[in-house]
Amino acid sequence: MFMVTTAERGREVRQRLLTAAAELIAERGWTAVSTRMLAERAAVTPGVVHYHFSSMQALLVESAMTAVRAVAAQMGEVLAGAGSAEQALSTLLGMLDEYTGTDPMSMLFVEAYLAGTRDEQLRQALGAVIAQAREQLAACFAAGGVADPQATAAVVAAAIDGVLLHRALMPVPGAARVSAVLGRLLTTGSEDQR
């Protein structure tokens, strides 16, 4: 007979809390998530929430950052497998098609970005992930001979975020059209950089 240890049970409860927090952030908004609501969703008592996390804010930050890091890791895998700067851009933008702007992951990102403007710890954590993603994108662009790869990566990353934000509000062009527009940024050569 398999016995579940206390530590394993604790990890499982902690994971349920993180999953429930991500769901609730996307459904209700960052500031609307309460301890009681979270405990009900995770099927635990409210005291268990504070046993595993120092505060609701700490729980929300960890939950959001777990999701953000997972998406960033997926992006990193795409960039590592790209044969050219154009292929990297096209594949990244193709990934956007799975996000409607109102799906749970998109909503979680929107809420986390907004909360990051008011929470220094979250702002720094998000900034670190964004900086790493930009560096990976810039390295891919540099290998492809893209002029000013750092600035190009920063603009492309911001444009991708912007497309997702706009999708929540109105229709935007599909990945192929966005790729064609942003692809114009992937110039090569030694043009005068401004």
BELFEN-V158635 format. One record per residue. SS is DSSP state (a for helix, b for strand, c for the rest). PHI is phi in whole degrees, -180 to 180 (NA if undefined). PSI is psi in whole degrees, 0 to 359 (999 if undefined). Layout:
ss = {SS & SS}
phi = {PHI & PHI}
psi = {PSI & PSI}
This chain:
ss = {c & c & c & c & c & a & a & a & a & a & a & a & a & a & a & a & a & a & a & a & a & a & a & a & a & a & a & a & c & a & a & a & c & c & a & a & a & a & a & a & a & a & c & c & c & a & a & a & a & a & a & a & c & c & c & a & a & a & a & a & a & a & a & a & a & a & a & a & a & a & a & a & a & a & a & a & a & a & a & a & a & c & c & c & a & a & a & a & a & a & a & a & a & a & a & a & c & c & c & c & c & c & c & a & a & a & a & a & a & a & a & a & a & a & a & a & c & c & c & a & a & a & a & a & a & a & a & a & a & a & a & a & a & a & a & a & a & a & a & a & a & a & a & c & c & b & c & c & a & a & a & a & a & a & a & a & a & a & a & a & a & a & a & a & a & a & a & c & c & c & c & c & c & c & a & a & a & a & a & a & a & a & a & c & c & c & c & b & c & c & c & c & c & c}
phi = {NA & -86 & -106 & -88 & -79 & -62 & -64 & -64 & -63 & -63 & -64 & -66 & -65 & -59 & -65 & -61 & -65 & -64 & -65 & -62 & -63 & -61 & -62 & -70 & -59 & -66 & -80 & -110 & 102 & -52 & -76 & -89 & -77 & -111 & -60 & -62 & -61 & -65 & -61 & -62 & -64 & -86 & 60 & -134 & -83 & -56 & -63 & -66 & -58 & -78 & -70 & -89 & -136 & -67 & -161 & -62 & -61 & -62 & -65 & -64 & -62 & -63 & -63 & -64 & -68 & -62 & -68 & -61 & -65 & -65 & -67 & -63 & -65 & -62 & -62 & -60 & -64 & -62 & -66 & -65 & -93 & -76 & -88 & -156 & -63 & -65 & -66 & -60 & -63 & -61 & -67 & -60 & -69 & -63 & -62 & -62 & -61 & -81 & -113 & -90 & 98 & -119 & -72 & -56 & -69 & -61 & -65 & -62 & -63 & -59 & -64 & -66 & -61 & -64 & -63 & -65 & -75 & -117 & -129 & -62 & -61 & -67 & -58 & -66 & -65 & -63 & -59 & -66 & -67 & -63 & -61 & -65 & -63 & -63 & -63 & -63 & -66 & -62 & -63 & -64 & -65 & -62 & -63 & -88 & 79 & -68 & -66 & 48 & -61 & -65 & -67 & -63 & -62 & -62 & -69 & -63 & -61 & -66 & -65 & -61 & -60 & -63 & -60 & -64 & -62 & -68 & -58 & -69 & -109 & -163 & -64 & -129 & -57 & -71 & -57 & -63 & -70 & -64 & -62 & -64 & -67 & -69 & -60 & -67 & -77 & -87 & -72 & -116 & 110 & -116 & -63 & -63 & -93 & -118}
psi = {136 & 128 & 131 & 126 & 164 & 320 & 318 & 319 & 319 & 318 & 320 & 317 & 316 & 317 & 320 & 320 & 317 & 317 & 315 & 320 & 315 & 317 & 314 & 323 & 314 & 322 & 317 & 337 & 150 & 307 & 348 & 349 & 121 & 163 & 315 & 314 & 316 & 315 & 318 & 315 & 321 & 357 & 48 & 171 & 154 & 326 & 331 & 326 & 311 & 344 & 320 & 338 & 143 & 334 & 165 & 319 & 318 & 319 & 314 & 317 & 312 & 319 & 311 & 317 & 330 & 315 & 316 & 316 & 325 & 318 & 320 & 321 & 320 & 317 & 318 & 320 & 319 & 314 & 321 & 330 & 358 & 138 & 346 & 166 & 320 & 319 & 320 & 312 & 313 & 316 & 317 & 315 & 329 & 327 & 332 & 332 & 339 & 354 & 125 & 346 & 336 & 4 & 163 & 319 & 318 & 315 & 322 & 317 & 314 & 313 & 319 & 317 & 315 & 314 & 328 & 338 & 346 & 353 & 113 & 319 & 314 & 319 & 314 & 318 & 315 & 317 & 321 & 318 & 317 & 317 & 317 & 318 & 319 & 319 & 318 & 317 & 317 & 320 & 319 & 316 & 318 & 316 & 332 & 3 & 17 & 133 & 138 & 62 & 326 & 309 & 322 & 317 & 319 & 317 & 317 & 315 & 317 & 322 & 319 & 314 & 318 & 320 & 316 & 319 & 317 & 327 & 329 & 340 & 329 & 163 & 143 & 161 & 152 & 175 & 320 & 317 & 319 & 320 & 319 & 318 & 308 & 333 & 335 & 341 & 344 & 47 & 151 & 168 & 191 & 44 & 158 & 121 & 131 & 999}
